[in-house]
Amino acid sequence: MPWNIDNSEPAILEEQLKNKGVQAASLELDLTQQDAAEILIQNVMEKLGTPDILVNNAAYSTNNDYSNLTADQLDKHYMVNVRATTLVSIEFARIFDKSSGGRIVNITSGQFQGPMPGELAYATTKGAIDALTVTLSAEVAPRGITVNAINPGPTDTGWMTDQLKTDLTPMFPFGRVGEPNDVARTIKFLASDEAAWITGQIIHSEGGFKR
């Protein structure tokens, strides 16, 4: 990442989960691969068993607009943001073996809340996640699976500069930008039994962010 991360972060997270008594495993995978979805789900089943919850949080993003967007860049956005999300969700639904309790949670970016100049490919492909959520939710409901999407708004996962946070803060009525725990709590709710009657929804959990 351009804001610099520690390459050992996945291993650290895995260890933290295991220390809390959670079964955990990790896999580095290129989601542009044709068979990435099958590899991922098969790996999960071998290491952890049949999954009940899928959170689609992977995304590809580069800055581009109408003046410099190329077919190659658009294809890369599509392969991760649309194709991989769709195929992993399909593979998850196919192997889900219970009568209820399946959860798919997609992370979107509020593309229908307003424009994202300079992010044409990202906005176009992430916007497709909303459409996927609505239609897939109807298809997999008979299998006992809910499908919802969360738009967390601008969230400081390490990429925000101090200047950007200063610029964004006045747009939040709570006087701060979004934090990872904010979206994590929303995911936790949608994955819980309490959300069993919620499906096909795009939830804008962004602290009243005003564009």
N, C-alpha and C positions, 0 to 999 in steps of 0.2 A: 504494500500500500504506500502511496506517496507520503502519508503522514507517519510512516515508519511503524512497523510492528515487530515484535519478537517472534522469530520463526518457531519458537517452542510453545507459543500460546495455546495451540490445540492440545498438546500433551499436558500442559499445565491445567487446562480446563478439565480434561479427562480425569486427571489425578484428583482434582478438587471434587468432582462428582463421585468418584469412587470412595473418597474419604468420608463422604456424607452417606455412604451405603447405597449409592445408586449404581445400577448396572450401566456401564458405559463402554463405548468403543469408538474408534475414529477411523476415518478413511479419507485420503486425499484423492479426489476424482475430478477429471476434466468433464464437465457437464456438456461440452460440445460433442463428445463422443456419441456415436449412433446408439450404442448399447449401454449408455451410462445409467439409465433408469434400472435396467435389469441387474447390472452389477451392484448398484447401491442397495436395492431391496434385498437381493440375494445375500449380500454381505451382512445386512442387518439381521436377517433370519438366521444365518449361521452363527452369529456372535451373540445375539440378544433375543432371538425368537421372533414370532410374528408381531409386527408393530400395530399399535392401536391409534397412534397419533403421528401425523406428518405435518411439519411446519416448513413451508417453502419460502426460504429467506435468501437463497442465492440470487445474485443479480450481476449483470454485466453493464458497465456504464462508462462512456467516454463523452467528453464535451464535443458536441457538433451541432451544426444548424444547417439550414437549407443550402448555404453557400459552400459547405465543405463535406457534407455527408456522402460517403461512398457506399456502393453495394456491399463491399466486403464488411464494412463497419456495421451496416444494417443487419447483415446476415449473422454476425457474431452476437449482436443484441438479441436477435430473434431466437437463436439456438439455445441461449441460456434462459432468457427471461420468459419466453413463451413455450418453445418446444420442450425444454427440459422440465419445466414446471408441469406442463400437461402430461408428459410421459411418466414422470415419477408419480404423479397423482393417480394416473391410470393403473400403473403397476401396483401401487399401494391398495387401490380399491379391489383389484383382481384377487389379491392374496389374502385380503381381510376375511377372517374365518369366524366371526361372531355375528350374532343377530342384531346387535346394537353396540353403541359406544365408540364407533370409529370417528376420528376427527381429522379433517384437513384444514389447515389454517394457512392462507396465502398472505404474504406481505406485499402490499401495493404502495403506491406513492401519491394517491390523491390526484391523479391526472385529470379527473373530471371536476375538480374543485377550482381549477384555474390553469393557465398556460405555464410551461416551463421553458422559456426561451433559452437556446443554447444547449438543450438536451433533447433534440428532436427524436433521435432513435430510441433513447431511453424512455421518453414519455409515451411514444407510440407503442412500444412493446410492453411496457408495464401497464399501460391502459388496457391492454388485452386481458390482463389478469382479472379485471372486474367481470368481463364477459364470460371468461372461463368459469369463474366462481359461481355465477348465476346458473349457467346451463349444467355444469357438472353436478351441482347440488341436487338438481332434479333427477339426474340419471342415477346417482348412487344412493339416494335416500332409501330405496327398497333394500339396500344391503346394510342399512343401519349406520350410514356414515353421514355426518354433517360436513358442509363445506362453506367456509366463510373467509372473508378477507379483512385485513386491518390496514388502514392508512395511519401510520403513527405521526405523520407530519415531520418537520425537521427535528432530527434526533441526534444528539451529540454522542456518537459512538467512537469518537477520537479524531474525526476528520475536520471538525470545526475549528477555525482559527479564533483567537480572541476577538478580532475585529468583526468576524462574521457573527459571533454570539452577541456582540454589542449591537450589531445592526438588526438582528432578528428578535432580540428580547422584547422590544416595545410592541411587537406583533402578537405577543402572548399575553392574555389578560392576567395570568398568574405571575408574570414578571420573571420568567425563566424559560429557557429552551427545553425541549423534550429530552428525557434521559432514558437509557436502556431499560431501567426498571419500569418505566411507564408502559411501554409496549409489552414487556414481559408479563405484567399483571393482566393485561388484556388477553394475551395468548393463553395464560393460565386459566382464565375464566372460560374462554371458548373451548378449551380442551377438557373442561370439567363436566360432571354430570348435570350441573346447574344450567348448562347451555345446551342441553339435549334437544330443545325445541326451537333453537335458533339455527337457521341454515339459509344459504343463498344471500347473505348480507355482506355489505361493504361497510365496515364500521370506521368512522373517522374519529379515532382516538388521538386527537392532536391538541388537547388543551386549549380549545377555542382559538387556535391560530387564525389570524386574519391576514389574507393575502393583499 
